[in-house]
Amino acid sequence: MSEATEVLIVGAGPTGLMLAGDLAAAGVSVTVLERRTERSQLTRAFAVHARTLELLDARGIADELVAGGVRIGKLQMIGDAQLDLRRLPTRFPYMLLTPQYATEAVLAKRAEALGAEVVPGAEVTGVEQDADGVSVTVRRSDGTPRTRRARYLVGADGMSSVVRRALGFPFPGRAALRSVMLADVRLAVPQDMPVANAVREGIAFVSPLGDGWHRVVAWDRAKQMPVEAPLDLEDVRTITRKALGTDFGMHDPRWLSRFQTDERQVPRYRLGRVLLAGDAAHVHSPAGGQGMNTGLQDAANLAWRLAAVVRGWAPEGLLDGYQTERHPIGREVIRDSGRMMRLALIHSPVLSTAMNLLSRAAAAVPPVADRLAAKATGLAISYPAPSGTHPRTGHRAPDLDLAPSTGTGSGSPTRLYEALRACRFVLVSRFPEVTGWEGRTITVAPAAGSKAPAVLLVRPDGYIAWAADDHDHDALLTALTTWVGPRQDVPST
């Protein structure tokens, strides 16, 4: 039995669900295949950074997620220095702590409400592609085999990706840290902020999860056990006391496990009609809490490209921009998180003291601290822009206030990120509206007094595709054709 859809996604984690919702919002038929039959209440990821919250805001689901999480206004650096996130130029000047399953829940609700099909208990056992599409062999939970057919396939199925292995994507890298201990526990002395420290014997990190539980991640230099070895809570308590001076009375664990952190990345995120996103494409140290955030941003970057190609107004080469923009970001996350982990593990007292002093000095200089905070939270991410273009091109679009009663086809948004909820390009312009791109763009006007450029063309993922400080009608038409596709014929009156 063979079933067809335009895009198949393997993996109903945050990355796959974000991508599915965006594609469905753009009118693309999409099916998500998930091996699990039920959502786990255990979670590895729990930090949602400011840029990711902005992307969720552009999908109308950030406020729901924020309501159930814990807001953290400061981010700990090496040693005891902290970055103040409250000065960040965003609606979300904090890090949100919330379990991954809560993020998955709001993403799944959105995706299904928009028409995406999510199929639980569907284990992918084979993948083949040809010039016209991709065939996926699926074994259902009842043992029934079937074939799914799609024009494109996205593997968002994690570090052990079946899609990646089936297509022979290389996954070079190394194991960075072995026998890391992980526990979800109750605390007799609950903590309302993450705490972490490294000592000669090892490291410990304790953070609230936002649901009454606390996550403990610890590593004992002297007790390196196989990942498969059973873990006793006393082992976690011991190294936590050494690193933090207390174990906070941890008790009643709901999850105890060991894992190793790898630093790996596929050289290419695309092979023909198959693409990879999230942990299927890159894995790294958990330092900095970047994993889920990077995957969600992969999805946002890929979705509008796939939608444009599937709907026929962009050439297939547009998909190559996903590799060009996101592969360097993945490489940078691997490098930076690995560097943070290795610095934390320095066991020379002299070097540790020096790093602590440097961190304090950086945090004490506001411009330096603000740049570090923007980088840590994803607000500093930008993409390459052709030479000679406006300096804002490729950068994150700020959430501009809009003039009243503007916008076409999306009600009356009051902010740019509300206008982005239609998953279309948004043209922010002080000049008369251009015609011929209806259905693919929304035109809005900035609020009076806005310091934004005269014209901004904002991509569906919230990055600036093109900008100008004055009105050059021909240049704008060229930009729209380049980014949004050919102009539609305008009926004569």
C-alpha positions in Angstrom: 0.0 0.0 0.0 1.4 3.4 -1.0 0.3 6.8 0.3 1.5 10.1 -1.0 2.0 13.6 0.4 4.1 16.6 -0.7 6.6 16.5 2.2 7.3 13.7 4.7 9.1 14.4 8.0 10.6 11.7 10.1 10.6 12.6 13.8 7.9 14.4 15.8 10.3 16.2 18.1 10.4 20.0 18.3 12.3 20.3 15.0 9.9 18.1 13.0 6.8 19.6 14.5 7.9 23.2 13.9 8.7 22.3 10.3 5.3 20.6 9.9 3.4 23.5 11.2 5.1 26.0 9.0 4.6 23.9 5.9 1.0 23.3 6.7 0.5 27.0 7.2 2.0 27.6 3.8 -0.5 25.3 2.2 1.8 22.3 1.7 0.5 18.8 2.5 2.8 17.3 5.1 2.9 14.1 7.1 5.1 13.4 10.2 6.1 9.9 11.0 7.0 9.2 14.6 8.3 5.9 16.0 7.0 6.5 19.5 3.3 5.7 20.2 3.2 8.1 23.2 4.9 11.3 24.1 7.5 10.9 26.8 7.3 13.0 30.0 11.0 12.8 30.3 13.1 15.4 28.5 16.7 16.3 27.7 16.2 19.9 26.4 14.6 22.5 28.6 16.2 25.9 27.8 14.4 28.1 25.2 16.4 31.2 24.3 15.2 34.6 23.2 15.6 34.2 19.5 13.6 30.9 19.6 10.9 32.6 21.6 10.7 35.3 18.9 10.2 32.6 16.2 7.5 31.0 18.3 5.9 34.4 18.7 5.9 34.7 14.9 3.8 31.6 15.0 1.4 32.8 17.8 2.5 30.2 20.4 5.2 31.9 22.5 2.9 33.3 25.1 1.3 29.9 25.8 4.7 28.4 26.3 6.0 31.3 28.5 3.0 31.0 30.8 4.0 27.6 31.9 7.8 28.1 32.2 10.3 29.8 34.5 12.0 33.0 33.3 15.7 33.4 34.0 17.0 37.0 33.6 20.7 36.1 34.0 22.9 33.6 32.4 25.9 32.1 34.2 29.3 32.3 32.4 32.5 30.5 33.4 33.0 30.7 37.1 30.6 33.0 39.0 30.2 35.8 36.4 26.7 36.3 34.9 25.3 37.9 31.8 22.3 40.1 32.3 19.7 39.2 29.7 17.2 41.8 30.8 18.8 44.5 28.5 18.3 42.4 25.4 16.3 44.3 22.6 13.5 41.8 22.5 10.0 41.0 23.9 11.7 38.1 25.6 14.7 39.4 27.6 15.3 36.1 29.4 15.9 32.4 29.0 12.8 30.3 29.5 13.1 27.0 31.4 10.4 24.6 30.4 10.4 20.8 29.6 10.9 19.8 26.0 7.6 17.9 26.2 5.8 21.3 26.9 7.4 22.8 23.8 6.4 19.7 21.7 2.9 20.0 23.0 2.3 23.5 21.7 4.1 22.8 18.4 2.0 19.6 17.9 -1.3 21.4 18.6 -0.4 24.1 16.1 0.8 21.7 13.4 -2.3 19.5 13.6 -4.7 22.5 13.8 -3.1 23.7 10.5 -3.7 20.4 8.8 -0.4 18.5 9.3 -0.8 14.7 9.8 1.2 13.3 12.7 1.4 9.5 12.6 2.5 7.8 15.9 3.9 4.3 16.0 5.3 4.6 12.5 8.9 3.2 12.4 10.9 4.0 9.2 12.8 1.0 8.0 14.0 2.1 4.6 14.4 5.2 2.4 14.9 5.3 -1.4 14.9 8.4 -3.6 14.6 8.9 -7.4 14.4 11.9 -9.7 10.7 12.4 -8.9 10.5 11.9 -5.2 11.2 9.7 -2.1 9.8 6.4 -1.0 9.8 5.5 2.7 9.1 2.1 4.0 7.2 2.2 7.3 6.4 -0.5 9.8 3.4 0.4 11.9 3.0 -0.5 15.6 0.7 -3.4 14.5 3.5 -4.8 12.3 1.8 -3.8 9.1 4.3 -2.5 6.4 3.4 0.2 4.0 5.1 2.7 1.7 4.9 6.4 2.0 5.7 8.6 -1.0 6.6 12.3 -1.1 8.3 14.9 -3.2 10.7 15.7 -0.4 11.8 14.0 2.8 13.2 15.7 5.9 15.0 13.6 8.6 14.4 15.3 12.0 14.8 12.0 13.8 17.7 12.8 16.1 21.3 11.8 16.6 20.7 8.2 15.6 18.7 9.3 12.5 17.4 6.4 10.4 17.1 8.7 7.4 20.7 9.8 7.7 22.0 6.3 7.9 19.7 4.9 5.2 21.0 7.5 2.7 24.6 7.2 3.7 25.2 10.7 5.0 28.6 10.8 6.7 28.5 12.0 10.3 32.1 12.8 11.2 33.1 14.0 14.7 34.1 12.6 18.0 32.9 11.7 21.5 33.6 14.8 23.6 32.6 13.8 27.1 31.8 10.3 28.3 29.7 9.0 31.2 27.7 12.2 31.9 25.1 11.6 34.6 21.6 12.9 34.2 18.8 12.9 36.8 15.4 14.5 37.1 14.7 14.8 40.8 12.7 16.6 43.5 14.7 18.9 45.8 14.2 19.5 49.5 15.7 22.9 48.9 14.2 24.0 45.5 16.2 26.3 43.3 14.6 29.1 41.3 17.6 29.6 39.1 20.2 27.3 37.5 23.4 26.8 39.4 26.6 25.3 38.1 30.2 24.8 39.1 33.3 22.9 38.1 35.9 21.6 40.5 38.9 19.4 40.1 36.8 16.3 40.7 34.1 17.1 38.1 31.1 19.3 37.4 27.5 19.7 38.4 24.6 21.7 37.1 21.2 22.0 38.7 18.2 23.7 37.1 14.4 24.0 37.6 12.4 22.5 34.8 9.4 24.6 35.4 7.1 21.7 36.4 8.3 21.1 40.0 11.1 18.9 38.9 14.8 19.8 38.7 17.4 18.6 36.2 20.8 17.6 37.4 23.7 17.0 35.0 26.9 15.9 36.6 30.3 14.4 35.6 32.7 12.7 37.9 36.3 12.7 36.6 37.2 9.7 38.8 34.2 7.5 38.0 33.9 7.0 34.3 31.4 4.2 33.7 30.0 2.8 30.4 26.9 4.6 29.2 24.9 1.3 29.7 26.0 1.0 33.4 23.2 1.5 36.0 23.2 4.9 37.7 22.6 5.3 41.4 21.3 8.6 42.8 24.1 8.6 45.4 26.6 8.9 42.6 24.9 12.1 41.4 24.6 13.4 45.0 28.3 12.8 45.7 29.7 14.8 42.8 27.0 17.5 43.2 28.1 18.0 46.8 31.7 18.3 45.7 31.0 20.8 43.0 28.2 22.9 44.6 28.7 22.3 48.3 25.3 20.7 48.7 23.0 18.2 47.0 19.9 20.3 47.9 18.3 17.2 49.4 17.7 15.6 46.0 15.3 12.7 46.2 12.6 10.6 44.3 14.3 10.5 40.9 11.9 10.0 37.9 14.8 9.5 35.5 18.4 8.4 35.9 20.7 7.8 33.0 24.2 8.1 31.6 25.0 9.6 28.2 28.0 10.8 26.3 28.2 14.1 24.4 29.3 14.0 20.8 30.5 16.7 18.5 29.4 15.7 15.0 28.0 17.4 11.9 27.1 16.1 8.4 29.1 17.8 5.7 25.9 18.4 3.6 22.4 19.0 5.0 20.8 18.0 1.6 21.2 15.0 -0.6 18.8 15.4 -3.6 15.3 15.4 -2.3 16.3 14.5 1.3 17.3 17.0 3.9 18.4 16.8 7.5 17.5 19.1 10.4 18.2 19.3 14.1 20.2 16.6 15.9 20.0 14.4 12.7 22.4 17.0 11.2 24.5 18.1 14.1 25.1 17.2 17.8 27.2 19.0 20.4 27.9 19.5 24.0 24.8 20.6 26.1 26.8 23.6 27.5 24.8 26.7 26.7 21.5 24.9 26.1 21.6 25.3 22.3 20.5 22.0 21.0 16.7 22.3 20.7 17.0 26.0 19.8 19.3 25.3 16.9 17.0 22.6 15.6 13.9 24.9 15.7 15.9 27.6 13.9 16.9 25.0 11.3 13.2 24.2 10.8 12.2 27.9 10.4 14.9 28.4 7.8 14.0 25.3 5.8 10.2 25.6 5.9 9.7 28.6 3.7 12.2 27.3 1.2 10.5 24.0 0.9 7.1 25.7 0.7 8.3 27.9 -2.2 9.7 25.0 -4.1 6.7 22.7 -3.6 4.2 25.4 -4.5 6.2 26.1 -7.7 7.2 29.8 -7.4 10.9 29.1 -6.7 13.5 26.9 -8.3 14.8 23.9 -6.5 18.1 25.7 -6.0 16.5 27.8 -3.3 17.0 24.7 -1.0 20.7 25.1 -1.3 20.5 28.3 0.7 19.5 26.1 3.7 23.0 24.6 3.6 24.7 27.9 3.0 23.0 29.6 6.0 22.5 26.9 8.5 25.6 24.7 8.2 28.0 27.4 9.5 25.6 28.1 12.4 25.7 24.4 13.3 29.4 24.4 13.1 29.7 27.5 15.3 27.4 26.0 17.9 29.5 22.8 18.0 32.7 24.9 18.4 31.3 27.3 21.1 29.5 24.7 23.2 32.6 22.4 23.1 34.8 25.3 24.1 32.5 26.1 27.0 32.6 22.5 28.2 36.4 22.3 28.0 36.9 25.5 29.8 34.6 24.3 32.6 36.7 21.2 32.9 40.0 23.0 33.4 41.4 21.6 36.7 44.4 23.9 37.0 43.6 26.4 39.9 45.7 29.1 38.2 43.9 28.7 34.8 40.5 28.5 36.5 41.1 31.7 38.5 42.3 33.5 35.3 39.1 32.4 33.4 36.9 33.5 36.3 38.6 36.9 36.3 38.2 37.3 32.5 34.5 36.4 32.7 33.9 38.9 35.4 35.7 41.6 33.4 33.7 40.8 30.3 30.4 40.8 32.2 31.3 44.2 33.8 31.6 46.0 30.5 28.0 46.6 29.2 28.8 46.6 25.4 30.8 43.4 25.7 28.3 41.8 28.0 25.4 42.7 25.6 27.2 41.2 22.6 27.9 38.0 24.6 24.2 37.9 25.7 23.0 38.4 22.1 25.2 35.6 20.9 24.2 33.2 23.7 20.5 33.8 23.0 20.6 33.6 19.2 19.7 37.2 18.7 23.1 37.9 17.1 22.6 35.2 14.4 22.8 36.6 10.9 23.2 35.2 7.4 25.6 36.1 4.6 24.5 39.0 2.3 25.8 40.0 -1.1 28.3 42.8 -1.2 26.8 46.2 -1.8 23.5 45.4 -0.1 21.9 47.3 2.7 23.8 46.7 6.0 20.7 45.2 7.6 20.4 42.5 5.0 20.7 39.0 6.5 20.2 40.2 10.0 17.3 39.4 12.4 14.4 41.7 11.9 13.4 43.6 15.0 9.8 43.4 16.1 8.7 46.7 14.7 5.5 48.4 15.8 3.1 48.9 12.8 0.7 51.6 11.8 -2.9 50.9 12.6 -5.1 49.0 10.1 -2.3 47.8 7.9 -1.8 44.5 6.4 -3.6 42.4 3.8 -5.0 39.0 4.4 -3.9 38.8 8.1 -6.3 41.1 10.0 -4.6 44.1 11.5 -1.3 43.2 13.1 0.2 45.7 15.5 3.7 44.3 15.4 5.9 42.8 12.7 6.0 39.4 14.4 2.2 39.3 14.4 2.3 39.9 10.7 4.7 37.0 10.3 2.2 34.6 11.7 0.8 34.0 8.1 4.2 32.4 7.3 4.6 34.7 4.3 7.1 37.4 3.4 6.3 40.7 4.9 7.0 44.0 3.1 7.3 46.8 5.6 7.0 50.0 3.5 6.2 53.7 3.9 5.3 53.8 0.2 2.3 52.7 -1.9 1.7 49.0 -2.0 3.0 47.1 -5.0 0.8 44.4 -6.6 1.5 41.1 -8.2 2.7 39.1 -5.2 -0.6 38.6 -3.3 -0.8 35.3 -1.5 3.0 35.3 -1.0 3.5 38.6 0.7 1.8 40.8 3.3 2.3 44.6 3.0 2.3 46.6 6.2 3.4 50.2 7.2 5.7 51.0 10.1 4.3 53.0 12.9 4.9 56.8 12.9 8.4 57.6 14.2 9.9 54.2 13.3 13.6 54.3 12.8 13.5 51.3 10.4 14.7 51.6 6.8 12.2 53.0 4.4 11.5 49.6 2.9 12.1 46.2 4.5 11.4 42.8 2.9 11.3 40.3 5.8 11.5 36.5 5.2 9.0 34.2 6.9 11.8 33.1 9.3 12.2 36.7 10.6 15.4 37.7 8.7 15.8 40.7 6.4 15.9 39.6 2.8 16.3 43.1 1.4 16.2 46.7 2.6 16.5 50.3 1.3 16.7 53.7 2.9 14.7 55.3 0.1 12.1 54.4 -2.5 13.6 52.7 -5.5 10.6 51.1 -7.2 12.6 49.1 -9.8 15.0 47.8 -7.1 12.0 46.7 -5.0 10.5 44.9 -7.9 13.8 43.1 -8.5 14.0 42.1 -4.9 10.5 40.8 -4.8 11.1 38.7 -7.9 14.4 37.4 -6.5 13.0 36.4 -3.1 9.3 35.8 -3.6 9.2 34.6 -7.2 7.8 36.0 -10.5 5.2 38.6 -10.4 1.6 37.5 -11.1 -0.2 39.1 -13.9 -2.3 41.9 -12.7 -5.8 41.9 -14.3 -6.5 45.1 -16.3 -9.4 47.2 -15.2 
